[in-house]
C-alpha cells in the first residue's frame, strides 16, 4: 500500500542537507579562514538547529567531505554517456562544455574548493579523463603533441582563473577558447 520512504529520500532530509550546504558555502565565502567554522555557525546560517546538523553529519569536516563526494559523483555521471549510441556523439568537446557548464552552475562551491589540494587533484583527474577524448588532438600532424597532463593542468588553471574572475565568459565560449588553444599548440 504505502511505500516506505528511506531517510535519504525524505524531502525534509534533502532540504535540511541543502540548507546546511548552502550555509557552509556562504560562510566560507564570507570568512575564508575555515578553522573558524563551527557547527553552531553553520546551523545558525541555515536557520536550523545543531541537533538537526548532527542527524546528518559528524562534524564540519564530514559535511565538507560529503559535499565534495556528491559534487564529484554528480559531475562524473554527467560526463558519462548514457548508452553506447550516445558514446559516439559524446566527444571531448561535448564533455569539456558539460564540465565547464557544471562548474559555472556551481561556481561558488568550486571557486572555494579548488583551493584544497586534494580536491584539486580529484578535479585534475576528471579533466585528464576528458582530455583523453579530445579527438581533434589525435588527428594533428605534429609528431610531438602536448602531453595530456599538460593540457589537463593548463585547463584546470584556466578554469580556476575563470571562476576567480567571476565567470566572465560563457561555458561554451570558454570551452571553445581552451580547445582552440590546444589545437593550435598541437599544430605547430
C-alpha positions as CSV (number, residue, x, y, z in Angstrom):
1,X,0.0,0.0,0.0
2,X,2.3,2.7,1.2
3,X,5.9,2.8,0.1
4,X,8.2,3.3,3.0
5,X,10.4,6.4,2.4
6,X,14.0,5.9,3.0
7,X,15.5,8.5,5.3
8,X,17.7,9.8,2.4
9,X,14.7,10.1,0.1
10,X,12.7,12.2,2.5
11,X,12.2,15.7,1.1
12,X,12.7,17.2,4.5
13,X,16.1,15.5,4.9
14,X,17.1,16.7,1.4
15,X,16.0,20.2,2.2
16,X,17.9,20.3,5.5
17,X,21.1,18.9,3.9
18,X,20.8,21.5,1.1
19,X,20.4,24.3,3.7
20,X,23.5,23.2,5.6
21,X,25.5,23.0,2.4
22,X,24.3,26.4,1.2
23,X,25.1,27.8,4.7
24,X,28.6,26.3,4.6
25,X,29.4,27.8,1.2
26,X,28.1,31.3,2.2
27,X,30.2,31.2,5.4
28,X,33.3,30.2,3.5
29,X,32.8,33.0,1.0
30,X,32.4,35.4,3.9
31,X,35.1,34.1,6.1
32,X,37.9,32.2,4.2
33,X,39.5,31.0,7.4
34,X,37.9,27.6,7.6
35,X,39.3,26.9,11.1
36,X,36.7,29.3,12.5
37,X,33.8,27.4,11.0
38,X,31.7,25.8,13.7
39,X,28.6,23.6,13.7
40,X,26.8,26.4,15.5
41,X,27.7,29.0,12.8
42,X,26.5,26.7,10.1
43,X,23.3,25.8,11.9
44,X,22.6,29.5,12.6
45,X,23.2,30.4,9.0
46,X,21.0,27.5,7.8
47,X,18.3,28.6,10.4
48,X,18.3,25.0,11.7
49,X,19.4,23.6,15.0
50,X,22.6,21.8,15.9
51,X,20.6,18.6,16.6
52,X,19.4,18.5,13.0
53,X,23.0,19.0,11.9
54,X,24.2,16.0,13.9
55,X,21.4,13.9,12.4
56,X,23.2,14.1,9.1
57,X,26.9,14.9,9.8
58,X,29.5,14.1,12.4
59,X,31.2,17.5,12.2
60,X,32.0,20.3,9.8
61,X,34.7,18.2,8.1
62,X,32.1,15.4,7.4
63,X,29.7,18.0,5.9
64,X,32.5,19.3,3.7
65,X,33.6,15.7,2.6
66,X,30.0,14.7,1.8
67,X,29.6,17.8,-0.3
68,X,32.8,17.1,-2.2
69,X,31.9,13.5,-2.8
70,X,28.4,14.3,-4.0
71,X,29.5,17.1,-6.4
72,X,32.3,15.0,-7.9
73,X,30.0,12.0,-8.3
74,X,27.4,14.1,-10.0
75,X,30.0,15.6,-12.3
76,X,31.4,12.2,-13.2
77,X,27.9,10.9,-14.0
78,X,27.2,13.9,-16.2
79,X,30.4,13.1,-18.2
80,X,29.5,9.5,-18.9
81,X,27.4,8.7,-22.0
82,X,24.0,7.2,-21.1
83,X,24.4,4.3,-23.6
84,X,26.6,3.0,-26.4
85,X,24.8,5.2,-29.0
86,X,25.3,8.3,-27.0
87,X,29.0,7.4,-26.6
88,X,29.6,8.1,-30.3
89,X,28.3,11.7,-30.1
90,X,29.8,12.4,-26.7
91,X,33.1,13.9,-27.9
92,X,35.9,15.5,-25.9
93,X,34.5,18.9,-26.8
94,X,31.0,17.9,-25.5
95,X,32.5,16.6,-22.3
96,X,34.5,19.8,-21.8
97,X,31.5,22.0,-22.3
98,X,29.5,19.8,-19.9
99,X,32.3,20.0,-17.4
100,X,32.6,23.8,-17.6
101,X,28.9,24.3,-17.6
102,X,28.7,22.3,-14.3
103,X,31.4,24.4,-12.8
104,X,29.5,27.5,-13.9
105,X,26.3,26.4,-12.2
106,X,28.2,25.6,-9.0
107,X,30.8,28.4,-9.3
108,X,30.8,29.4,-5.6
109,X,31.4,25.9,-4.4
110,X,34.2,25.1,-7.0
111,X,35.9,28.5,-6.6
112,X,36.2,27.8,-2.8
113,X,37.0,24.1,-3.1
114,X,39.7,24.4,-5.7
115,X,41.9,26.0,-3.0
116,X,42.1,22.5,-1.4
117,X,45.0,20.5,-2.9
118,X,43.3,17.1,-2.5
119,X,40.1,18.3,-4.2
120,X,42.1,20.0,-6.9
121,X,43.9,16.6,-7.7
122,X,40.5,14.9,-8.0
123,X,39.2,17.6,-10.4
124,X,42.5,17.3,-12.3
125,X,41.8,13.5,-12.8
126,X,38.4,14.3,-14.2
127,X,39.8,16.8,-16.6
128,X,42.5,14.3,-17.6
129,X,39.7,11.8,-18.5
130,X,38.1,14.5,-20.7
131,X,41.4,15.2,-22.5
132,X,41.6,11.5,-23.4
133,X,38.5,12.0,-25.6
134,X,39.9,15.1,-27.3
135,X,39.6,13.8,-30.8
136,X,41.0,16.8,-32.7
137,X,44.3,16.3,-30.9
138,X,44.6,12.8,-32.2
139,X,44.4,13.8,-35.9
140,X,47.1,16.6,-35.8
141,X,50.2,16.3,-38.0
142,X,52.5,17.3,-35.1
143,X,54.9,14.4,-34.2
144,X,55.2,15.8,-30.7
145,X,51.7,16.8,-29.4
146,X,51.4,18.2,-26.0
147,X,51.1,15.6,-23.2
148,X,47.6,15.1,-21.8
149,X,48.8,16.1,-18.3
150,X,50.0,19.5,-19.6
151,X,46.6,20.1,-21.3
152,X,44.7,19.0,-18.3
153,X,46.8,21.1,-15.9
154,X,46.5,24.2,-18.1
155,X,42.8,23.6,-18.5
156,X,42.4,23.5,-14.7
157,X,44.4,26.7,-14.4
158,X,42.2,28.5,-17.0
159,X,39.1,27.3,-15.3
160,X,40.4,28.4,-11.9
161,X,41.2,31.8,-13.3
162,X,37.7,32.0,-14.9
163,X,36.0,31.2,-11.5
164,X,38.1,33.7,-9.6
165,X,37.2,36.4,-12.1
166,X,33.5,35.8,-11.7
167,X,33.0,33.6,-14.8
168,X,33.4,36.5,-17.4
169,X,32.8,34.2,-20.4
170,X,30.0,31.7,-21.1
171,X,30.9,28.0,-20.5
172,X,30.6,27.3,-24.3
173,X,32.8,30.2,-25.2
174,X,35.5,29.2,-22.6
175,X,35.5,25.6,-23.8
176,X,36.0,26.7,-27.4
177,X,38.9,29.0,-26.3
178,X,40.5,26.1,-24.5
179,X,40.1,23.8,-27.4
180,X,41.5,26.3,-29.9
181,X,44.5,27.0,-27.7
182,X,45.5,23.3,-27.5
183,X,44.6,22.5,-31.1
184,X,46.7,25.4,-32.2
185,X,49.6,24.4,-29.9
186,X,49.5,20.9,-31.3
187,X,49.6,22.0,-35.0
188,X,52.9,23.8,-34.7
